[in-house]
């Protein structure tokens, strides 16, 4: 991981929405820290997402990630798989949130809604 991060110029960020502790998660978090990255788990991960997102992305996360996770029956919910794929043919992206009992899929057009954008942060400056 170290050489990929170093050469890319980016610092890795690990976001784990499930707060369940595990030895593997602890080891992975330590590895991220070792290469200069950050790791956020559970409520810290949600807080990090909220702090980093502009108004548009915050709405996306709330509507297509946080709400569906909250709606799943916590007693029967297993690990969730989140997949976001870019669909080049129609300039959209496909979001899938699933586990053994439930499967949510959304196809979202890649159109920026100016009404959702931050007044300062999401506008292009000339």
VOPAGU-2260 file (C-alpha; in pm, 1 decimal, decimal comma):
REM VOPAGU-2260
SITE   aa  ch    i         X         Y         Z
SITE  UNK   A    0       0,0       0,0       0,0
SITE  UNK   A    1     279,6     239,6      86,0
SITE  UNK   A    2     428,8     271,0    -264,0
SITE  UNK   A    3      90,7     320,0    -431,7
SITE  UNK   A    4      -3,4     598,0    -191,3
SITE  UNK   A    5     336,0     763,3    -209,5
SITE  UNK   A    6     340,7     768,8    -588,6
SITE  UNK   A    7     -19,4     885,8    -621,2
SITE  UNK   A    8      25,4    1184,3    -392,7
SITE  UNK   A    9    -285,7    1091,7    -196,9
SITE  UNK   A   10    -321,1     985,1     164,5
SITE  UNK   A   11    -538,8     676,8     212,5
SITE  UNK   A   12    -858,5     706,1     415,1
SITE  UNK   A   13   -1034,0     396,8     549,7
SITE  UNK   A   14   -1406,1     441,3     620,5
SITE  UNK   A   15   -1585,6     156,1     797,9
SITE  UNK   A   16   -1948,2     236,4     875,1
SITE  UNK   A   17   -2000,3     -72,6    1091,5
SITE  UNK   A   18   -1864,9      -7,6    1443,9
SITE  UNK   A   19   -1817,6    -378,6    1525,3
SITE  UNK   A   20   -1460,6    -420,7    1655,2
SITE  UNK   A   21   -1234,1    -685,7    1508,9
SITE  UNK   A   22    -868,0    -777,6    1514,8
SITE  UNK   A   23    -845,8    -749,3    1135,3
SITE  UNK   A   24    -998,9    -400,2    1139,8
SITE  UNK   A   25    -752,5    -294,1    1408,9
SITE  UNK   A   26    -460,1    -425,1    1199,7
SITE  UNK   A   27    -590,6    -257,0     885,7
SITE  UNK   A   28    -635,7      74,3    1069,1
SITE  UNK   A   29    -276,8      52,0    1196,8
SITE  UNK   A   30    -151,1     -11,4     842,9
SITE  UNK   A   31    -334,7     294,6     713,1
SITE  UNK   A   32    -177,4     504,3     991,3
SITE  UNK   A   33     165,6     358,1     916,7
SITE  UNK   A   34     156,2     487,5     558,5
SITE  UNK   A   35      30,7     830,7     663,5
SITE  UNK   A   36    -338,5     761,5     618,5
SITE  UNK   A   37    -640,9     786,6     841,0
SITE  UNK   A   38    -901,2     536,5     960,2
SITE  UNK   A   39   -1253,1     616,6    1077,0
SITE  UNK   A   40   -1493,8     356,6    1216,2
SITE  UNK   A   41   -1863,8     374,1    1306,4
SITE  UNK   A   42   -1986,5     716,6    1415,0
SITE  UNK   A   43   -1642,8     863,9    1338,9
SITE  UNK   A   44   -1677,5     745,7     976,9
SITE  UNK   A   45   -2021,5     905,6     941,2
SITE  UNK   A   46   -1890,2    1226,8    1095,9
SITE  UNK   A   47   -1592,1    1228,0     857,3
SITE  UNK   A   48   -1825,3    1184,5     558,6
SITE  UNK   A   49   -2045,8    1470,5     676,6
SITE  UNK   A   50   -1746,6    1699,6     730,5
SITE  UNK   A   51   -1593,8    1622,6     389,5
SITE  UNK   A   52   -1910,8    1633,5     181,1
SITE  UNK   A   53   -2053,2    1941,9      21,7
SITE  UNK   A   54   -2428,6    1985,0      16,4
SITE  UNK   A   55   -2476,6    1768,8    -292,5
SITE  UNK   A   56   -2269,7    1473,6    -173,8
SITE  UNK   A   57   -2413,5    1497,1     178,7
SITE  UNK   A   58   -2761,2    1457,8      32,5
SITE  UNK   A   59   -2645,3    1162,1    -178,3
SITE  UNK   A   60   -2492,4     988,3     126,2
SITE  UNK   A   61   -2804,5    1049,5     332,9
SITE  UNK   A   62   -3050,2     928,6      64,6
SITE  UNK   A   63   -2860,4     636,0     -85,6
SITE  UNK   A   64   -2637,5     507,5     193,3
SITE  UNK   A   65   -2734,0     613,2     545,5
SITE  UNK   A   66   -3114,5     581,4     519,0
SITE  UNK   A   67   -3114,9     239,6     348,8
SITE  UNK   A   68   -2868,8     107,7     606,7
SITE  UNK   A   69   -3089,7     240,0     887,9
SITE  UNK   A   70   -3399,3      84,1     726,6
SITE  UNK   A   71   -3253,7    -265,5     719,4
SITE  UNK   A   72   -3368,1    -485,4    1004,0
SITE  UNK   A   73   -3068,4    -477,4    1237,6
SITE  UNK   A   74   -3150,3    -818,7    1381,1
SITE  UNK   A   75   -3126,9    -994,4    1044,3
SITE  UNK   A   76   -2879,6    -768,0     866,6
SITE  UNK   A   77   -2544,8    -921,5     783,3
SITE  UNK   A   78   -2248,2    -738,7     642,2
SITE  UNK   A   79   -2354,1    -491,5     375,6
SITE  UNK   A   80   -2193,4    -458,8      36,1
SITE  UNK   A   81   -2180,1    -109,0    -112,3
SITE  UNK   A   82   -2087,6     -77,3    -476,2
SITE  UNK   A   83   -2078,0     243,0    -681,8
SITE  UNK   A   84   -2005,8     200,3   -1051,3
SITE  UNK   A   85   -1967,9     456,1   -1326,1
SITE  UNK   A   86   -2182,8     371,6   -1630,4
SITE  UNK   A   87   -2018,7     543,9   -1924,4
SITE  UNK   A   88   -2283,7     453,7   -2183,7
SITE  UNK   A   89   -2549,0     680,7   -2036,4
SITE  UNK   A   90   -2343,5     912,1   -1810,5
SITE  UNK   A   91   -2491,1     773,5   -1492,6
SITE  UNK   A   92   -2369,1     573,0   -1200,5
SITE  UNK   A   93   -2510,6     265,1   -1041,0
SITE  UNK   A   94   -2535,2     235,1    -663,3
SITE  UNK   A   95   -2599,7    -103,8    -506,0
SITE  UNK   A   96   -2643,3    -168,7    -134,3
SITE  UNK   A   97   -2708,2    -531,2     -49,6
SITE  UNK   A   98   -2681,7    -816,5     195,6
SITE  UNK   A   99   -2825,4   -1167,5     206,8
SITE  UNK   A  100   -3180,9   -1042,8     276,6
SITE  UNK   A  101   -3207,0    -711,0      88,3
SITE  UNK   A  102   -3085,7    -550,4    -229,4
SITE  UNK   A  103   -3122,8    -181,3    -312,8
SITE  UNK   A  104   -3016,0     -60,3    -659,3
SITE  UNK   A  105   -3031,3     293,5    -793,8
SITE  UNK   A  106   -2927,4     427,8   -1135,8
SITE  UNK   A  107   -2851,9     794,6   -1091,8
SITE  UNK   A  108   -2794,1    1034,8   -1382,1
SITE  UNK   A  109   -2475,5    1240,0   -1355,1
SITE  UNK   A  110   -2644,2    1578,4   -1353,4
SITE  UNK   A  111   -2549,5    1835,2   -1094,7
SITE  UNK   A  112   -2852,8    1993,9    -932,1
SITE  UNK   A  113   -2749,1    2353,7    -871,6
SITE  UNK   A  114   -3016,0    2387,0    -600,1
SITE  UNK   A  115   -2824,1    2130,7    -393,0
SITE  UNK   A  116   -2480,6    2287,1    -435,0
SITE  UNK   A  117   -2301,5    2493,0    -170,9
SITE  UNK   A  118   -2307,2    2865,3    -238,6
SITE  UNK   A  119   -1928,5    2882,2    -207,0
SITE  UNK   A  120   -1770,6    2538,2    -230,5
SITE  UNK   A  121   -1945,1    2370,0    -523,5
SITE  UNK   A  122   -1951,8    2665,0    -765,3
SITE  UNK   A  123   -1675,8    2704,6   -1021,6
SITE  UNK   A  124   -1474,8    3021,0    -991,1
SITE  UNK   A  125   -1358,8    3207,3   -1296,8
